Amino acid sequence: MAVVTSRKEIEPIFEEFRSRGACMAVFCTASCWNTEAILLAAKRFGEKHNISRPVVSVATTFNYPFMPQCQRVTYSGNARTGFISIMEHLNVLAASEDAPYSNVIVLPHLDHADPKLDNWALTEGVDYLATVMFDAQKYPPEENLRMTMEYVHAYADRVMIEGIVEQLSVEGRAKGAVQHDQDAGAARDDYVDRATDFMERTGVDFLVADLGTEQQSVRVGEAQYLKDRARALTEALGTARLVLHGTSCLSPEQMDGLAEDGIIRVNTWTRIVREAGQFAADEVVGNIGSIRSGEFEFADPGAFIRNATDKAALVMEELMEIMGYARFAA
């Protein structure tokens, strides 16, 4: 089975990423075409670099206020329906020997799961999942700590769990920009102490760290990635256990060497979908005459989706290169 949901099978996969010095790609989806684009990117990258079993984490949010991806999957807007659609689609695409992406190892992930808004996904939906981001960032610190501890106690034997200490920045809608001092002394600041204490007390497997990035950003390359903070956290934790969000705001140069900083998972979506849509829209403009005349292969909305899928897969292949996936080559 290429879709892996057993913790016993998942843990060695992360150890392999650590030993290879690579980051695991966590690519989000909010549609069937997006889901297949992720698997297509992994398959193509594997073929290009002679990697027989490329690994990718396919993620989705449930009712996350800033981007409820499961609500976007179907016209109905029902999050539970969207969640099940994504998970069953993964099984169709990858979980049998004759499936088109059977060589891709898929780790389904529930992203930004609020303990109250997303209770169904965090409990009944766990059987579909390999990893979960338990997201209590908006609650008071002691409540965040308590709820995270309770979830780890209940579900850590079934899934690997990401925790979060405080609110991350979301473009235009969350906490304001913070000025971070990049020198080594400031990197080992109060945040490092609080974050390591949080991980020790909750028992989470990974930390979604505040490393200066901005989620859903349109300002590529303008973020101040806190490399020194990442390294200080990793030194304190003793191994690579950090998850990076908001990578759409980072340039390729800023993403170089993330694994060396202790980043084990890199979560991204906004840039991929935005560029895929822009590319597909340009194709529509270029073929507008054929569309208006009714030529079916151009007028079919599926043409837009196919173009978006190809472009999204290309962007993800580029990101996998940056994340060090080529180190898995035979």
Backbone torsions as a table, in degrees:
resi	resn	phi	psi	omega
1	MET	NA	126.6	-178.4
2	ALA	-85.4	-17.6	176.3
3	VAL	-93.1	113.0	-171.2
4	VAL	-103.5	125.4	179.0
5	THR	-131.3	6.2	179.2
6	SER	-94.8	125.8	-179.1
7	ARG	-57.6	-36.8	-179.7
8	LYS	-62.3	-30.9	177.5
9	GLU	-85.0	-25.9	-175.7
10	ILE	-76.4	-42.8	-174.3
11	GLU	-56.4	-45.1	178.3
12	PRO	-63.5	-27.7	178.4
13	ILE	-64.7	-42.5	178.2
14	PHE	-67.0	-37.6	177.8
15	GLU	-63.3	-35.7	177.4
16	GLU	-65.3	-40.8	176.5
17	PHE	-61.9	-41.8	178.4
18	ARG	-63.1	-44.1	-177.3
19	SER	-68.3	-28.6	179.6
20	ARG	-86.1	-11.3	-177.7
21	GLY	70.0	41.5	-178.4
22	ALA	-125.7	159.2	174.2
23	CYS	-101.2	140.2	175.2
24	MET	-79.2	130.4	177.3
25	ALA	-77.5	126.8	173.6
26	VAL	-113.1	95.8	-177.4
27	PHE	-99.5	126.1	-177.3
28	CYS	-85.2	160.0	178.3
29	THR	-142.2	148.8	174.6
30	ALA	-137.6	19.7	-177.1
31	SER	-165.2	162.3	178.4
32	CYS	-65.8	-40.0	-179.7
33	TRP	-65.6	-37.8	-179.7
34	ASN	-64.0	-42.3	178.9
35	THR	-60.0	-46.9	-179.5
36	GLU	-67.8	-33.6	178.1
37	ALA	-60.2	-37.4	178.9
38	ILE	-63.0	-47.8	-179.2
39	LEU	-67.6	-36.4	177.2
40	LEU	-61.8	-43.0	179.1
41	ALA	-61.9	-44.6	-179.4
42	ALA	-64.5	-42.3	-180.0
43	LYS	-64.2	-46.5	179.7
44	ARG	-62.5	-41.5	179.8
45	PHE	-64.1	-41.0	178.4
46	GLY	-61.7	-42.0	179.4
47	GLU	-65.8	-40.2	-178.4
48	LYS	-66.3	-36.2	-173.4
49	HIS	-109.6	11.8	178.7
50	ASN	58.6	48.8	175.5
51	ILE	-108.9	112.9	-171.7
52	SER	-71.8	-32.9	-176.0
53	ARG	-133.6	71.8	179.4
54	PRO	-64.6	144.7	-177.0
55	VAL	-110.1	136.9	175.2
56	VAL	-146.0	144.7	175.2
57	SER	-99.5	122.5	179.0
58	VAL	-100.5	116.8	-170.7
59	ALA	-115.7	155.7	172.6
60	THR	-154.4	148.7	173.5
61	THR	-95.0	160.6	-177.1
62	PHE	-100.6	-80.5	177.5
63	ASN	-115.9	24.7	-179.1
64	TYR	-52.0	118.4	-172.1
65	PRO	-56.6	-35.1	-177.1
66	PHE	-77.8	-23.4	177.5
67	MET	-166.2	85.2	-179.0
68	PRO	-79.6	82.6	-170.4
69	GLN	-61.6	-39.0	179.3
70	CYS	-63.3	-28.2	176.8
71	GLN	-70.7	-23.2	-175.9
72	ARG	-86.9	-11.7	-172.7
73	VAL	-66.8	-43.8	-178.8
74	THR	-117.9	158.5	179.2
75	TYR	-60.6	-28.0	-178.5
76	SER	-63.8	-27.6	-177.7
77	GLY	76.1	10.1	-179.4
78	ASN	-82.3	120.0	-174.5
79	ALA	-65.1	-40.9	-179.2
80	ARG	-64.3	-43.1	177.5
81	THR	-61.7	-42.5	178.9
82	GLY	-64.0	-42.4	179.6
83	PHE	-60.2	-51.1	-178.7
84	ILE	-64.4	-36.9	178.2
85	SER	-59.7	-45.0	179.8
86	ILE	-63.6	-48.3	-175.5
87	MET	-66.0	-41.5	178.2
88	GLU	-69.6	-34.6	177.6
89	HIS	-63.6	-39.1	176.3
90	LEU	-59.0	-41.9	179.3
91	ASN	-64.5	-39.9	178.6
92	VAL	-64.8	-40.6	-174.9
93	LEU	-78.6	-28.4	-168.0
94	ALA	-135.9	-12.0	-166.6
95	ALA	-96.0	9.0	175.4
96	SER	-130.0	160.6	-175.2
97	GLU	-61.4	-31.8	-178.2
98	ASP	-98.2	10.3	177.0
99	ALA	-71.7	150.5	-175.5
100	PRO	-64.6	-21.4	-179.0
101	TYR	-124.5	37.3	-175.3
102	SER	-65.5	-19.7	-180.0
103	ASN	-84.5	-10.2	-179.2
104	VAL	-86.6	127.3	176.0
105	ILE	-87.2	118.4	-173.6
106	VAL	-109.9	128.0	174.5
107	LEU	-111.7	99.8	-179.9
108	PRO	-66.9	139.5	-174.8
109	HIS	-133.5	135.1	172.2
110	LEU	-97.2	119.3	-172.7
111	ASP	-104.2	147.9	174.8
112	HIS	47.3	51.4	-176.8
113	ALA	-88.8	110.6	179.5
114	ASP	-77.2	133.7	-175.6
115	PRO	-61.9	-22.3	179.8
116	LYS	-102.7	-48.9	-178.5
117	LEU	-66.0	-31.5	-170.5
118	ASP	-117.6	32.2	-175.0
119	ASN	-58.1	-41.4	-179.1
120	TRP	-60.2	-48.0	-178.0
121	ALA	-64.3	-36.6	-178.2
122	LEU	-73.7	-18.3	-176.2
123	THR	-115.7	-72.3	-178.7
124	GLU	-68.9	-24.9	-179.3
125	GLY	-83.1	-5.8	-173.5
126	VAL	-61.6	-31.9	-178.3
127	ASP	-60.5	-21.9	179.3
128	TYR	-85.0	-9.3	-162.4
129	LEU	-112.0	154.3	170.8
130	ALA	-102.4	-38.4	-176.9
131	THR	-139.7	157.2	-179.4
132	VAL	-139.2	136.3	166.6
133	MET	-96.7	105.1	176.6
134	PHE	-81.6	108.6	-167.4
135	ASP	-110.4	90.9	176.4
136	ALA	-108.5	30.2	-173.5
137	GLN	-63.8	-26.6	-175.8
138	LYS	-83.5	-10.3	-178.0
139	TYR	-88.8	159.6	176.6
140	PRO	-54.8	148.1	-173.9
141	PRO	-50.8	-44.8	-178.6
142	GLU	-67.5	-34.3	177.6
143	GLU	-71.2	-40.1	174.9
144	ASN	-57.3	-47.7	-179.1
145	LEU	-60.8	-47.7	-177.5
146	ARG	-63.5	-48.7	-177.2
147	MET	-65.2	-38.7	179.1
148	THR	-65.4	-43.5	178.0
149	MET	-59.2	-43.1	-178.6
150	GLU	-65.1	-39.6	-179.7
151	TYR	-68.5	-42.6	177.8
152	VAL	-59.7	-44.1	-179.9
153	HIS	-59.6	-37.9	-175.0
154	ALA	-82.4	-31.5	-167.8
155	TYR	-127.8	-1.6	-175.9
156	ALA	-65.7	-17.6	177.2
157	ASP	-80.5	-9.0	-176.7
158	ARG	-113.0	-35.5	-179.5
159	VAL	-135.0	158.5	171.3
160	MET	-89.6	141.5	-166.2
161	ILE	-122.7	131.9	171.9
162	GLU	-96.9	139.1	174.5
163	GLY	-119.6	168.8	-178.7
164	ILE	-144.5	138.4	-174.8
165	VAL	-85.2	-46.4	-174.9
166	GLU	-147.7	172.8	-173.1
167	GLN	-67.3	135.8	174.0
168	LEU	-88.4	159.2	178.4
169	SER	-80.0	133.8	174.9
170	VAL	-120.7	132.2	-172.6
171	GLU	-50.0	115.4	172.7
172	GLY	73.4	-1.5	-171.0
173	ARG	-135.2	-7.2	-178.6
174	ALA	-121.9	-147.9	-174.0
175	LYS	-61.7	151.1	-177.8
176	GLY	-69.5	168.4	179.9
177	ALA	-62.3	138.9	179.7
178	VAL	-113.8	135.2	177.4
179	GLN	-85.2	116.4	-178.1
180	HIS	-108.0	133.6	175.6
181	ASP	-81.2	128.3	-175.1
182	GLN	-90.6	-2.9	-177.1
183	ASP	-71.8	159.1	-172.5
184	ALA	-61.1	-35.3	-179.8
185	GLY	-64.5	-42.7	-179.0
186	ALA	-72.6	-26.4	-178.0
187	ALA	-62.8	-36.4	178.6
188	ARG	-89.6	65.4	-172.3
189	ASP	-99.6	-166.1	-179.9
190	ASP	-61.0	-33.5	-180.0
191	TYR	-60.0	-43.1	-179.9
192	VAL	-60.2	-44.6	-179.7
193	ASP	-65.3	-42.8	-179.3
194	ARG	-68.0	-38.9	-178.3
195	ALA	-67.3	-43.5	179.8
196	THR	-68.0	-37.0	176.7
197	ASP	-64.3	-41.4	178.7
198	PHE	-59.8	-45.7	-178.6
199	MET	-65.9	-41.1	180.0
200	GLU	-64.8	-40.6	-176.0
201	ARG	-77.6	-34.3	-178.3
202	THR	-86.4	-32.1	-176.7
203	GLY	81.0	18.5	177.6
204	VAL	-66.0	155.8	-179.2
205	ASP	-80.8	-34.1	-174.6
206	PHE	-137.2	158.0	177.2
207	LEU	-118.9	124.2	170.3
208	VAL	-80.2	103.2	-168.6
209	ALA	-94.4	145.4	171.7
210	ASP	-82.2	102.2	-177.9
211	LEU	-118.0	27.9	173.3
212	GLY	88.0	-3.0	-177.8
213	THR	-82.8	166.4	-178.4
214	GLU	-126.4	122.1	-179.8
215	GLN	-71.1	147.0	177.0
216	GLN	58.2	30.6	-176.2
217	SER	-80.0	149.3	172.8
218	VAL	-105.0	0.3	-175.1
219	ARG	-100.9	75.4	-177.3
220	VAL	-65.2	129.1	176.1
221	GLY	85.3	-0.5	-177.4
222	GLU	-97.4	-9.1	179.1
223	ALA	-75.9	156.0	176.7
224	GLN	-105.8	90.9	-179.7
225	TYR	-66.2	127.6	-173.9
226	LEU	-90.0	76.4	-178.3
227	LYS	-60.0	-43.7	-177.9
228	ASP	-64.5	-37.4	177.3
229	ARG	-65.1	-42.9	178.8
230	ALA	-58.8	-43.9	-178.6
231	ARG	-69.4	-36.1	177.5
232	ALA	-66.2	-40.6	176.8
233	LEU	-62.2	-45.8	-178.4
234	THR	-64.3	-39.6	176.9
235	GLU	-61.5	-42.0	-179.8
236	ALA	-67.9	-35.7	-177.2
237	LEU	-83.4	-24.1	175.9
238	GLY	89.0	-9.1	178.8
239	THR	-160.2	167.1	-178.2
240	ALA	-72.8	111.6	-177.8
241	ARG	-140.0	15.2	-175.1
242	LEU	-96.1	144.8	176.0
243	VAL	-115.9	129.8	-178.8
244	LEU	-105.3	123.3	172.8
245	HIS	-106.8	166.3	175.9
246	GLY	75.0	27.1	-176.1
247	THR	-74.5	-10.9	177.0
248	SER	-64.4	-17.8	179.8
249	CYS	-91.7	-1.7	-178.0
250	LEU	-99.4	144.0	174.1
251	SER	-81.0	162.1	176.8
252	PRO	-55.8	-35.1	179.9
253	GLU	-65.5	-39.3	178.8
254	GLN	-68.7	-27.4	-178.8
255	MET	-84.7	-10.5	-178.5
256	ASP	-65.5	126.8	175.6
257	GLY	83.6	19.4	-178.9
258	LEU	-61.1	-38.3	-179.7
259	ALA	-61.1	-35.6	178.9
260	GLU	-66.9	-21.4	178.7
261	ASP	-86.9	-4.6	-179.5
262	GLY	98.2	12.6	176.9
263	ILE	-82.6	118.0	-179.2
264	ILE	-99.9	-24.5	179.4
265	ARG	-135.2	135.7	179.6
266	VAL	-120.9	117.4	-174.7
267	ASN	-101.2	127.3	179.5
268	THR	-152.5	151.0	178.6
269	TRP	-156.7	-50.4	-169.0
270	THR	-53.3	-52.1	-177.3
271	ARG	-60.3	-40.8	-177.0
272	ILE	-60.9	-50.6	-176.4
273	VAL	-70.4	-38.9	179.2
274	ARG	-61.3	-48.3	-178.3
275	GLU	-68.7	-34.4	177.5
276	ALA	-64.4	-43.2	179.2
277	GLY	-66.3	-39.5	178.8
278	GLN	-64.5	-41.8	179.1
279	PHE	-63.4	-46.8	-179.2
280	ALA	-64.0	-35.5	178.1
281	ALA	-66.2	-39.0	177.3
282	ASP	-62.4	-36.9	177.4
283	GLU	-65.3	-37.5	176.9
284	VAL	-62.4	-47.1	179.7
285	VAL	-59.5	-42.4	-178.8
286	GLY	-67.0	-24.2	-178.1
287	ASN	-113.3	22.6	-173.2
288	ILE	-61.5	-33.3	178.5
289	GLY	-62.6	-46.3	179.4
290	SER	-66.1	-35.4	178.9
291	ILE	-65.6	-46.8	-177.8
292	ARG	-67.9	-28.2	178.8
293	SER	-80.8	-8.8	175.6
294	GLY	90.9	12.7	175.9
295	GLU	-61.6	118.2	-165.8
296	PHE	-59.5	-45.3	-176.1
297	GLU	-62.4	-22.2	176.9
298	PHE	-94.5	-37.9	-176.5
299	ALA	-77.6	-23.8	178.0
300	ASP	-59.8	123.7	177.4
301	PRO	-56.7	-20.5	177.4
302	GLY	-61.6	-24.9	178.7
303	ALA	-64.0	-40.9	177.2
304	PHE	-61.8	-43.0	-178.4
305	ILE	-65.5	-42.1	178.8
306	ARG	-62.7	-42.4	178.3
307	ASN	-64.7	-40.5	178.0
308	ALA	-64.6	-38.8	179.9
309	THR	-63.0	-47.1	179.4
310	ASP	-59.7	-45.7	-178.1
311	LYS	-67.3	-42.8	179.2
312	ALA	-60.9	-42.6	179.1
313	ALA	-62.2	-39.5	178.9
314	LEU	-63.0	-44.5	178.7
315	VAL	-62.0	-42.2	-179.3
316	MET	-67.8	-35.6	175.0
317	GLU	-60.6	-41.5	177.7
318	GLU	-62.4	-40.1	179.5
319	LEU	-68.7	-37.3	177.8
320	MET	-63.8	-34.4	175.5
321	GLU	-62.1	-47.0	-179.8
322	ILE	-62.9	-34.9	-177.2
323	MET	-78.0	-3.2	175.3
324	GLY	91.6	19.1	-178.3
325	TYR	-63.8	-24.8	-179.4
326	ALA	-63.1	-17.0	178.9
327	ARG	-70.9	-7.2	176.0
328	PHE	-91.4	1.4	-177.4
329	ALA	-60.4	142.8	-178.4
330	ALA	-68.9	NA	NA
